[in-house]
Amino acid sequence: MQELFGSKKAWLRWAVLAGLVVISAKCKAQDSHCAWLNDATAEGVLNGKVSLDLETAPDDQTICTFTNLRTAKDYSAIRIMVQPLKDTSNAVAPHESQCTSPAVALKAIGNEAVSCSADVGYSRGEQVIGRVRDRLFIVTVSSTMAQDPLMTRQMLKDKAHMVAEQLAGALF
């Protein structure tokens, strides 16, 4: 080994350099995380391993989507959108158009929070739309798996409420 690296001092430099490369790669891999929900919690909500997709959109909107892919077409997902508001008056009502059922007012989850269905195509979903201080949030929990005993309509609603409670707490 001494022939390959030269002296012990040179070997030590190579070892330190290799360690720094490994640490930097690990830190880079951990950079992609959702500020509002961690992978372990998402895995508990979606009943299995998740992948995370992060997006930023206009107006400083942040979107985290956790997906548990079961088959090529069957999956469950949590989508969290947080957006700063310039005007907090009547912030939630314009977003109720995303509801596919009548919105029901919620208490103790931020301000102006409502719960409603969010069905799209063959995907069944439940969502919570609310505001904390000067930030709007929308939490959607959905599933494409028909007759899934772990993702009934009530369970989707309960899971959306639970994630929204955590999100609202983090936004305070």
Secondary structure, DSSP 8 states (H G I E B T S, - for coil): -HHHH-SHHHHHHHHHHHHHHHHHHHHHHHS---SS--HHHHHHHHTS--EEEEEEEGGGEEEEEEEEE-SSS-EEEEEEEEEE-S--TT-SGGGGGG-SS--EE-SSSSEEEEEEE--BTTBEEEEEEEEETTEEEEEEEEE--TT-TTS-HHHHHHHHHHHHHHHHHHH-
